[in-house]
Amino acid sequence: MKKPLSLKTQTMLLTSAIVLGALLFFGVFNAIHQASLTREHLEDKVRISASHLRDNPLVIQALESGHTNDELIEMVETIRTENNLRYIVIMDMDLIRFTHPVSDRIGGTFVGDDMDPVFEGLSYTSQSIGSLGPSVRAFEPVLNRDDTQIGAVSVGISTEAIEDATSQAQTISAWWAAGSLALGLIGAYLLAGRIKSTLRGLEPGEIARIVQEREAMLEAVSEGIVAINENGQLIAVNNAAKQFLLDAGHTGPIEGENAASVWPELHLHHVVATPKSHYDEVVKRGHLEAVATSVPIFIEGNCIGALATFKEKSQLDDIVKRMNGMETYAQSLRSETHEFMNKLHIISAMVETDSYDELSDYIETLSLRYQAKKESQLPQDINRLVEDASLAQFLASKTVHMETEGVHVIFQSGTPWPKMPAALIDAWTTIIGNTLNNSLEALQNQQEKRVLITMKHVGGVLRYVLEDNGPGFSQHQIGSKFPTTKEGDHGYGLSNAREKAEQFNGTFHILSKEGEGTIVTVHMPYQKKGDDKYDSSRND
């Protein structure tokens, strides 16, 4: 691919072309004008000379007497040489010359075909060929005191002299144009260098690419980005920031507007005035909140604007809740690791005591459990039931752990659970985790261990039902406290689950009979992800 010309070269070529074009146009015009002026000047010169001579007393006296004289000849020759004229001829009415540059031709007849009008009393100039060659000639009639024409004066200048004068004028114009072009080239070189220095040595293509890369990077980040200049005018707003302002209720243009009118709570003009950075501040805009970091922008020690990056607070809360879910998942993995180490200790003890029959049965039991876990459809079932990844992972971890403990877990569902706010996910994590833990405890001594989980989304309500075939509880146990199959302070898991449900306007019910198992039913209204109904402060 052919490398494009540098900015400096392009600037010099363009400027030089403009200067050269202007000089050529002006030069041609000036040359024509100078030639015309030179010709007019020389014609005026011969005409003036002729008009002066026609009134000269020596000329009139000689023509009246009919004879020339040395004084007249000498005077005329002096005027001719001083004015660089080709000839001065004084003639009578019979075209007899009284003066001529060539003395031998004095007394001869004037030559030419353009002298007739002068003998009719007219003054004029013409171009003709005389005895001395082609020339521009001026004619003036000579009158006596009675205004009777007694002769004529003809003054001529050679056309070669006119051409030489014109050529000289054009040469001067050409040198002037060449000098102007040289100055123009020097100016173009200096201008190109200054422009290049101002652009920090970058070519236009490089600048355009940097601008495109800058815009692409601004739009690639999920955080909102806004920047202002020193006058508070918004000069950069990425799509994430525009969407946030739109969701917050802002209407009208954004870029180019004053930041104080678009988002006054951000106080970017204070960042420029101070200038001082502000990190991780909660800033409101309409009904939305954002966590923003605002910093001044400096160039060569001068604050020329401010930049703010922010993320919607609900999104950050969602991330925090997801991290909590991942922590719960990690704890579950640690628990499984602990159980695995216990199994290794049991195997080691059987080997040391030579209990190989028991070891064989134990390993076979572990293998069957592993195979059942491998072939389990729980992860696929859960992915169909729950769209939110963190809640699905948590539920999968808990149910797979129950299967490794010999509990057969069955899922059934109608409409899957959609994505939801982080606070609601946190509530469901508490509810599901505690109810599953309680069922696992209740099923420890059962011959057949079975749990049926139903999850539905019906009419804007999330429904969760857990049914096990454990020993169940008496009505006294359910009514006195939250039930448990173990001694001690164990009922608070279900208590926390009920509190979470009620906190989000939900219901929590337990139906159980001794020897017939337990059914836990939870209903909570659904709120779509992004709505601010479930504020994080309500989870404290």
Secondary structure, DSSP 8 states (H G I E B T S, - for coil): ------HHHHHHHHHHHHHHHHHHHHHHHHHHHHHHHHHHHHHHHHHHHHHHHHT-HHHHHHHHHT---HHHHHHHHHHHHHTT-SEEEEEETT-BBS--SSGGGTTSB---SS-GGGGGT--EEEEEEETTEEEEEEEEEEE-TTS-EEEEEEEEEEHHHHHHHHHHHHHHHHHHHHHHHHHHHHHHHHHHHHHHHHTTT--HHHHHHHHHHHHHHHHHSSSEEEEEETTSBEEEE-HHHHHHHHHTT--S--TTSBHHHH-GGG-HHHHHHTT--EEEEEEEETTEEEEEEEEEEEETTEEEEEEEEEEEHHHHHHHHHHHHHHHHHHHHHHHHHHHHHHHHHHHHHHHHTT-HHHHHHHHHHHHHHHHHHHH--HHHHHHHHB--HHHHHHHHHHHHHHHHTT-EEEEEESS-B----HHHHHHHHHHHHHHHHHHHHHTTT-SS-EEEEEEEEETTEEEEEEEE-S----HHHHHHS---SSSSS-THHHHHHHHHHHHTT-EEEEEEETTTEEEEEEEEE---TT-SSS-GGGG-
